[in-house]
């Protein structure tokens, strides 16, 4: 494709103020017009794509096609690009139709050089879960490599195949996809930028990026700084965020905060001042409020340990948490300084630190009982914000899925044990109101009170029926009895959220074994396995739903009478859900303090609708 310059082309380039270390190493593609290059310095091997007089535009910015006022070293420029005022572009291949403007430094090591591929240290500050990011790496890849460290053979093989890929030309860090916009940027060092016409990527306005991968359709804007990172598809870093050693999942937005040593699953929101997230796994569909400090202090003699939060994690304003802590899915934490490590095993719970009574309080199934509008709004919100076009990985957005169902089943068992214990203790204290206390949810001797325990236990059963019947009956009130074959085998009670994709643990165990014994020896084959799991998910989820109903009915298979009873209960629950969606939203609309800033209802509706 690229050919040596003719003497006429070299003379024309020199006349236009271009210089070269060695003109014999400057090559051009057919359709190259030398008049499109002005005042440049070419060092090493430089390949220039097709260029013709014309312009590339980005909003009000209009740049002539070609290369001007720039220094290119060992670089390849695609067809019909516009590069202007790029002080140093070294080691990069720039895709076609890209616009690069006002960049101080954009450098990358060449494949096969002595450059050591940088390690990314997620989840833990001691480096014990380190991985090497590469273009094409998914959030599931990162989590698999970082999480299952007890499988040393697999960890070693993943490193080997990653290094092999990165040492090949296609794995080079110095890549910018087509139709990419990079402008007014300080530094890009050893950064792969994925972009194309369908999903262009933007990097602009005082950005500094080093040793990482920017996924398709990402926006890195307004003074963000990132070092040793992996961004999934459709991620936005903006407004001065400081990020290091972190994997950020698809459809996430992070701004104005400090984020270090994490794996963050898709649909994460953290865009307020004074919040930070350190040494954690946050499993997506999450939101960190202003002043929220997750992993806020050292409470041991070594580096901080870890925090693991299931999907739907929502710590409120000025929430402070300690390592090590773990949270079930859809935990909402009320504002407070939580003084000790937490292990919240009840999903969909409201957690609060009651300082007046010096105790932790947990309300199970809070979202279901008091926040139904928000719970269902999240389903449509996350789907609407999913702007991915590649969708390299399947993401489950529904809060009612096999992983959360298993947490609910476990939560019911815990509640039952604590309630029975409270009843036994109440026999010796006649007339005293029964209080239920949990055990194992907070380090220390403080009491952990379970609020609304009877309502929560009942709500958990409703949620299980709603989950299972939505998969087995959908919206059909006369749905036929599912085939008894769905009940074959035992219930799969271990589900893993693998970067947003829900997978039975047994399938992951098989994948690990296949990697260790060499049956899988490329990342493409691993990704193919994820795709196969996605094809299986619907049937696996239906089987799990059927087993869940059998568990509630106390049987191995469902008969017609039991199924009919579940259909009746499901219809009642659907009515409750719709009613609560309206009621919980109406609470806001009828709140006089919420309404008082508006002149009338019409103004409020115009603003909030």
C-alpha positions in Angstrom: 0.0 0.0 0.0 2.7 2.5 1.0 5.4 3.4 -1.5 8.6 5.5 -1.4 8.2 9.1 -2.3 9.1 10.3 -5.7 11.8 12.9 -6.1 9.1 15.4 -7.2 7.1 14.7 -4.1 10.2 15.2 -1.8 11.0 18.5 -3.5 7.4 19.7 -3.1 7.4 18.7 0.6 10.7 20.4 1.2 9.4 23.6 -0.5 6.4 23.6 2.0 8.7 23.5 5.0 8.9 19.8 5.7 12.0 18.1 6.9 13.0 14.4 7.3 15.6 12.5 9.1 15.8 10.2 6.1 13.5 10.8 3.2 13.9 7.2 2.0 11.9 6.1 5.1 9.0 8.4 4.4 6.3 6.5 2.5 3.0 7.5 1.0 -0.2 5.8 -0.1 -1.8 6.2 -3.5 -3.8 9.4 -3.5 -1.2 11.3 -1.4 -1.0 15.0 -2.3 2.2 16.6 -0.9 0.5 20.0 -0.8 -1.4 18.8 2.2 1.7 18.6 4.4 3.3 21.8 5.7 6.0 22.6 8.3 6.5 19.1 9.6 9.4 17.0 10.9 9.5 13.3 10.0 11.7 11.0 12.1 12.2 7.3 11.4 9.7 5.4 9.3 6.6 7.5 8.6 3.7 6.3 6.4 1.3 8.9 5.1 -2.2 7.9 3.8 -4.2 9.4 1.0 -4.7 13.2 1.4 -6.5 15.6 -0.8 -7.3 19.3 -0.4 -10.3 19.6 1.8 -11.4 20.0 5.4 -12.4 17.9 8.4 -14.8 19.5 10.9 -15.7 19.0 14.5 -18.3 21.5 15.5 -16.9 24.9 14.9 -13.4 23.6 14.4 -12.4 23.3 10.8 -9.0 21.8 9.9 -7.4 21.2 6.5 -6.9 17.6 5.5 -3.3 16.6 5.9 -0.5 17.1 8.4 0.8 20.6 9.5 3.1 22.0 12.1 3.7 18.5 13.6 6.5 16.1 14.4 5.9 12.5 13.4 8.3 9.7 14.5 7.8 6.0 13.5 4.1 6.7 12.8 1.4 5.7 10.3 -1.4 8.0 9.3 -4.5 6.7 7.7 -6.4 8.1 4.8 -8.0 11.6 4.9 -6.9 12.6 8.4 -6.3 16.1 9.7 -3.3 16.6 12.0 -2.4 20.1 13.2 0.0 21.3 15.9 0.9 17.8 17.2 4.2 18.5 18.8 5.2 14.8 19.0 3.4 11.8 17.5 5.6 8.7 18.0 4.9 5.0 17.6 1.2 5.4 16.7 -0.9 4.2 13.8 -3.8 6.6 13.3 -7.0 5.4 11.7 -8.6 7.1 8.7 -10.8 10.2 9.0 -9.3 11.1 12.4 -8.7 14.6 13.6 -5.8 15.4 15.9 -5.3 19.0 17.0 -3.1 20.8 19.6 -1.5 17.8 21.3 1.7 18.1 23.3 2.8 14.5 23.4 1.4 11.3 21.9 3.9 8.5 22.2 3.9 4.7 22.3 6.4 1.9 22.5 6.8 -0.2 19.4 5.9 -4.0 19.4 8.9 -6.1 20.3 10.8 -3.2 21.9 12.4 -3.4 25.4 9.4 -1.6 26.8 7.8 -3.5 29.7 4.1 -3.7 29.5 2.6 -1.8 32.4 0.6 -3.7 35.0 -2.7 -2.5 36.2 -3.4 -3.2 39.9 -7.2 -3.4 40.5 -9.3 -4.4 43.5 -6.3 -4.2 46.0 -3.5 -1.8 46.6 -0.9 -4.4 47.2 -0.7 -5.5 43.6 -1.8 -9.1 44.3 -4.5 -8.9 41.6 -2.5 -7.2 38.9 -3.4 -7.7 35.2 -2.1 -6.3 31.9 -4.8 -4.4 29.9 -5.0 -4.7 26.1 -7.2 -3.5 23.3 -10.2 -5.8 23.1 -10.1 -6.8 26.8 -13.5 -6.9 28.3 -14.6 -6.2 31.9 -15.2 -10.0 32.3 -11.6 -10.7 31.2 -10.3 -8.3 33.8 -12.4 -9.7 36.6 -11.6 -13.3 35.7 -7.9 -12.6 35.7 -7.9 -10.5 38.9 -10.5 -12.5 40.9 -9.5 -16.2 40.6 -5.9 -15.8 41.8 -6.0 -19.2 43.5 -5.8 -20.7 40.0 -2.1 -20.0 39.5 -1.8 -22.0 36.3 -4.7 -20.0 34.7 -3.2 -16.7 35.8 0.1 -17.6 34.3 -1.4 -18.7 31.0 -3.5 -15.5 30.8 -0.3 -13.5 31.2 1.5 -15.5 28.5 -1.2 -15.1 25.9 -1.6 -11.4 26.7 2.1 -10.7 26.3 2.1 -12.7 23.0 -0.8 -10.6 21.7 0.7 -7.2 22.9 4.0 -8.1 21.2 2.3 -8.5 17.8 1.5 -5.5 15.6 -2.3 -5.9 16.1 -1.8 -5.7 19.9 0.3 -2.5 19.9 -0.6 0.2 22.4 0.1 2.8 19.7 -3.2 2.6 17.9 -6.0 5.1 17.3 -9.1 3.9 15.5 -10.8 5.7 12.6 -13.0 8.7 13.0 -11.4 9.6 16.3 -11.3 13.1 17.6 -8.3 14.1 19.8 -7.8 17.8 20.4 -6.4 20.3 23.0 -4.8 17.4 24.9 -1.6 17.4 26.9 -0.4 13.8 26.9 -1.3 10.3 25.5 1.4 7.8 26.4 1.1 4.1 25.5 -2.6 4.4 25.1 -4.7 2.4 22.6 -7.8 4.3 21.5 -10.6 2.3 19.9 -12.8 4.2 17.5 -14.7 3.8 14.2 -17.3 5.6 12.1 -20.2 3.9 14.0 -18.8 4.5 17.4 -16.3 7.4 17.4 -14.2 8.3 20.4 -13.4 11.8 21.7 -10.4 12.9 23.8 -10.2 16.7 24.3 -9.5 19.6 26.6 -6.4 19.2 28.8 -6.5 15.4 29.1 -3.6 13.3 30.3 -3.7 9.5 29.7 -1.0 6.9 30.2 -0.7 3.2 29.9 -4.2 2.2 29.2 -7.0 1.3 26.7 -9.8 3.6 25.7 -12.8 1.7 24.4 -15.2 2.5 21.5 -17.4 5.5 21.9 -15.6 6.8 25.0 -15.3 10.5 25.9 -12.3 11.7 27.9 -12.8 15.4 28.5 -12.1 18.5 30.5 -9.0 17.9 32.5 -9.3 14.2 33.3 -6.2 12.3 34.3 -5.9 8.5 34.0 -3.0 6.2 34.4 -3.0 2.4 34.1 -6.6 1.9 33.1 -9.1 0.0 30.9 -12.2 1.7 29.7 -15.1 -0.3 28.3 -17.4 0.9 25.6 -19.3 4.2 26.0 -17.4 5.4 29.1 -17.1 9.1 30.0 -14.3 10.5 32.1 -14.6 14.2 32.6 -14.3 17.3 34.8 -10.9 16.6 36.4 -11.4 13.0 37.5 -8.2 11.4 38.8 -8.2 7.7 38.0 -5.5 5.0 38.3 -5.2 1.2 38.2 -8.9 0.9 37.5 -11.2 -1.0 35.0 -14.3 1.0 34.2 -17.3 -0.9 32.7 -19.4 0.1 29.7 -21.9 3.0 29.9 -20.3 4.5 33.0 -19.7 8.2 33.8 -17.0 9.3 36.3 -16.2 12.9 37.0 -14.8 15.3 39.7 -13.5 12.6 42.0 -10.7 10.2 42.9 -10.8 6.6 41.8 -8.0 4.1 42.3 -7.4 0.3 42.2 -10.9 -0.8 41.3 -12.9 -3.0 38.9 -16.2 -1.2 38.1 -18.9 -3.1 36.2 -21.1 -1.4 33.7 -23.6 1.5 34.3 -21.7 3.1 37.1 -22.3 6.8 38.0 -19.9 8.8 40.1 -19.7 12.4 39.1 -19.7 14.6 42.3 -16.9 16.4 44.1 -15.1 15.0 47.1 -16.1 11.4 46.5 -13.6 8.6 46.1 -13.5 4.9 45.5 -10.5 2.9 46.5 -9.6 -0.8 46.2 -13.1 -2.1 45.4 -15.2 -4.2 43.1 -18.5 -2.4 42.4 -20.7 -4.7 40.3 -22.5 -2.1 38.2 -25.8 -0.2 38.0 -24.4 1.8 40.9 -24.2 5.5 42.0 -21.8 7.1 44.4 -23.1 10.4 45.9 -21.1 13.5 46.7 -18.8 13.1 49.7 -19.0 9.3 49.5 -15.7 7.7 50.6 -15.6 4.0 49.9 -12.4 2.7 51.4 -11.9 5.8 53.4 -9.2 4.9 55.9 -6.4 2.5 56.8 -7.5 0.2 59.6 -4.7 -2.3 59.4 -1.0 -2.5 59.4 -0.7 -3.0 55.6 -2.3 -1.6 52.6 -6.1 -1.4 52.6 -7.9 -4.6 51.7 -11.0 -4.6 49.6 -14.7 -3.7 49.3 -17.1 -5.8 47.2 -20.5 -4.4 46.4 -23.2 -6.2 44.4 -25.0 -4.4 41.5 -27.3 -1.6 42.4 -24.9 -0.3 45.1 -26.0 3.2 46.2 -24.2 4.8 49.2 -25.7 8.2 50.1 -24.2 11.6 50.7 -21.1 11.7 52.8 -21.1 8.0 53.4 -17.8 6.7 54.8 -17.0 2.9 54.6 -14.1 0.8 55.8 -12.2 -2.0 54.3 -13.0 -4.9 54.3 -16.7 -4.7 53.6 -19.2 -6.5 51.4 -22.7 -5.6 50.3 -25.5 -7.7 48.7 -27.1 -6.4 45.5 -29.2 -3.2 45.6 -28.0 -1.9 49.0 -28.9 1.7 49.7 -26.8 3.2 52.5 -28.1 6.2 54.3 -25.8 9.2 55.0 -23.4 8.4 57.8 -19.9 7.5 59.0 -20.0 3.8 59.4 -17.4 3.0 62.1 -16.6 -0.7 61.4 -16.4 -3.2 58.6 -19.7 -4.4 57.2 -21.1 -7.6 55.7 -24.6 -6.8 54.5 -26.1 -10.1 53.3 -29.7 -8.9 52.9 -30.3 -7.6 49.3 -32.5 -4.6 48.3 -31.9 -3.3 51.9 -31.7 0.1 53.4 -28.7 0.4 55.8 -28.4 3.2 58.3 -26.1 4.0 61.2 -28.3 5.0 64.2 -26.0 7.0 66.3 -28.6 7.9 68.9 -29.1 4.2 69.7 -25.5 3.3 68.8 -26.6 0.5 66.5 -26.6 -0.5 62.8 -30.1 -0.8 61.3 -31.0 -2.8 58.2 -34.4 -2.9 56.5 -34.6 -5.8 54.1 -36.5 -5.4 50.8 -36.6 -1.7 51.2 -36.6 -1.0 47.5 -39.6 -3.3 47.0 -41.6 -1.9 49.9 -40.9 1.8 49.6 -39.0 2.6 46.4 -40.7 0.7 43.6 -40.7 3.6 41.2 -36.9 3.9 41.4 -36.4 0.2 41.2 -38.3 -0.1 37.9 -37.0 3.2 36.5 -33.5 1.8 36.7 -34.4 -1.0 34.3 -35.5 1.4 31.6 -32.8 4.0 32.5 -29.9 1.6 32.1 -31.3 0.2 28.8 -31.9 3.7 27.5 -28.3 4.8 28.4 -26.8 1.7 26.7 -25.3 3.5 23.7 -23.0 0.6 22.8 -22.8 -0.5 19.2 -20.3 -3.3 19.6 -21.8 -4.9 22.7 -18.8 -7.2 23.2 -20.5 -8.6 26.3 -24.1 -9.2 27.3 -25.2 -7.2 30.3 -28.2 -8.1 32.5 -29.9 -4.9 33.6 -33.0 -6.3 35.4 -32.7 -6.3 39.2 -34.8 -9.5 39.1 -32.3 -12.2 37.9 -30.8 -15.4 39.1 -28.0 -13.7 41.1 -30.3 -11.5 43.1 -32.8 -14.3 43.5 -30.2 -16.4 45.2 -29.3 -13.5 47.4 -33.0 -13.2 48.3 -33.2 -17.0 49.1 -30.2 -16.7 51.3 -31.7 -13.5 52.9 -34.9 -15.3 53.8 -33.0 -18.1 55.5 -31.0 -15.6 57.5 -34.2 -13.7 58.5 -35.9 -16.9 59.5 -33.1 -17.9 61.8 -32.9 -14.4 63.4 -36.7 -14.2 63.8 -36.8 -17.7 65.4 -34.0 -16.7 67.8 -35.9 -13.5 68.7 -39.1 -15.5 69.4 -37.2 -17.9 71.7 -35.7 -15.0 73.6 -39.1 -13.2 73.9 -40.6 -16.1 75.8 -38.6 -15.0 78.9 -39.7 -11.4 78.5 -43.5 -11.5 78.4 -45.2 -8.5 77.0 -42.1 -7.0 75.5 -42.2 -6.1 71.8 -40.2 -8.5 69.7 -37.0 -7.0 68.3 -35.0 -9.0 65.7 -31.2 -8.6 65.7 -28.8 -9.8 63.0 -25.5 -11.3 63.5 -22.3 -11.1 61.4 -23.2 -8.0 59.5 -20.9 -5.6 61.4 -17.6 -6.1 63.1 -17.7 -5.3 66.8 -20.2 -5.7 69.6 -22.8 -3.2 68.5 -26.3 -4.5 67.9 -27.6 -4.8 64.4 -31.3 -4.3 64.3 -33.5 -5.7 61.5 -36.3 -3.2 60.8 -39.6 -4.3 59.3 -38.5 -7.9 59.5 -42.0 -9.4 59.1 -42.8 -7.2 56.1 -39.3 -7.8 54.6 -39.7 -11.6 54.9 -43.0 -11.5 53.1 -41.6 -9.1 50.5 -38.8 -11.4 49.7 -41.2 -14.2 48.9 -43.2 -11.8 46.6 -40.0 -10.8 44.8 -39.0 -14.4 44.2 -42.5 -15.1 42.7 -42.3 -12.0 40.6 -38.8 -12.9 39.3 -39.7 -16.5 38.5 -43.1 -15.9 37.0 -41.9 -13.0 34.8 -39.6 -15.5 33.1 -42.0 -18.4 33.0 -45.3 -16.6 32.4 -44.3 -13.1 31.2 -47.6 -11.2 30.9 -49.8 -14.1 30.0 -52.3 -14.7 32.8 -53.2 -18.1 31.3 -49.7 -19.3 30.7 -49.5 -23.1 30.4 -47.7 -25.2 33.0 -44.0 -25.2 32.2 -42.6 -28.6 31.2 -41.4 -30.6 34.2 -38.1 -31.1 32.4 -37.1 -27.6 33.6 -36.9 -29.2 37.1 -34.3 -31.8 36.1 -31.2 -31.7 38.2 -30.7 -29.5 41.2 -31.0 -25.7 41.4 -27.9 -23.8 40.3 -27.4 -21.7 43.5 -24.1 -20.1 42.6 -24.2 -17.3 40.0 -21.4 -15.0 39.2 -21.7 -11.5 37.9 -18.9 -11.6 35.4 -18.5 -8.0 34.3 -22.3 -7.5 34.0 -22.9 -11.0 32.4 -24.6 -13.5 34.7 -23.0 -17.0 34.6 -23.3 -20.1 36.7 -20.1 -20.8 38.7 -19.9 -24.3 37.2 -19.4 -22.8 33.7 -16.6 -20.5 34.9 -14.9 -23.5 36.6 -15.0 -25.3 33.3 -13.5 -22.3 31.5 -10.7 -22.1 34.0 -10.0 -25.8 33.5 -10.0 -25.4 29.7 -7.5 -22.5 30.0 -5.2 -24.4 32.4 -5.1 -27.6 30.2 -4.6 -25.7 27.0 -7.9 -26.4 25.3 -8.3 -22.6 25.2 -5.2 -20.6 24.3 -6.4 -17.2 23.0 -8.5 -14.4 24.3 -10.7 -14.7 21.2 -11.6 -18.3 22.3 -12.4 -17.0 25.8 -14.7 -14.3 24.3 -16.3 -17.0 22.1 -17.1 -18.9 25.3 -18.8 -15.7 26.8 -20.9 -15.6 23.6 -21.9 -19.2 24.0 -22.9 -18.5 27.6 -25.1 -15.6 26.4 -26.9 -18.0 24.1 -27.5 -20.3 27.0 -28.6 -17.7 29.5 -32.3 -17.5 28.7 -32.8 -21.2 29.1 -30.6 -21.4 32.2 -32.5 -18.5 33.8 -35.8 -20.2 33.1 -34.6 -23.4 34.7 -33.5 -21.4 37.7 -36.9 -19.7 37.9 -38.6 -23.0 37.8 -36.4 -24.4 40.6 -37.2 -21.2 42.6 -40.9 -21.9 42.4 -40.4 -25.5 43.3 -38.4 -24.3 46.4 -41.3 -22.1 47.4 -43.8 -24.9 46.9 -41.7 -27.4 48.7 -41.7 -29.8 45.7 -39.4 -31.1 43.0 -41.9 -30.4 40.1 -44.9 -28.2 39.8 -48.4 -29.6 39.3 -51.3 -27.8 37.6 -52.8 -26.7 40.9 -49.6 -25.2 42.2 -49.0 -23.4 38.9 -52.5 -22.0 39.0 -51.9 -20.7 42.5 -48.7 -19.0 41.3 -50.5 -17.4 38.4 -53.0 -16.0 40.8 -50.4 -14.7 43.2 -48.4 -13.3 40.3 -51.4 -11.3 39.0 -51.8 -9.8 42.5 -48.1 -9.0 42.7 -48.1 -7.3 39.3 -51.0 -5.2 40.5 -49.0 -4.3 43.7 -46.0 -3.4 41.6 -47.9 -1.0 39.3 -49.7 0.5 42.3 -46.4 1.0 44.2 -44.7 2.6 41.2 -47.4 5.2 41.1 -47.5 5.6 44.9 -43.8 6.0 45.4 -43.6 8.5 42.5 -46.6 10.4 43.9 -44.9 10.9 47.2 -42.5 13.2 45.4 -45.1 15.0 43.4 -47.3 15.6 46.5 -44.4 16.7 48.7 -45.1 20.4 49.6 -41.4 21.1 50.1 -40.6 19.8 46.7 -43.4 21.8 45.1 -42.7 25.1 46.9 -40.1 26.3 44.4 -42.5 26.3 41.5 -45.2 28.9 40.8 -47.8 26.3 39.9 -48.3 22.7 38.8 -47.8 23.5 35.2 -44.3 25.0 35.8 -43.3 21.9 37.9 -44.5 19.5 35.2 -42.7 21.5 32.5 -39.4 21.3 34.5 -39.6 17.7 35.8 -41.3 15.8 33.0 
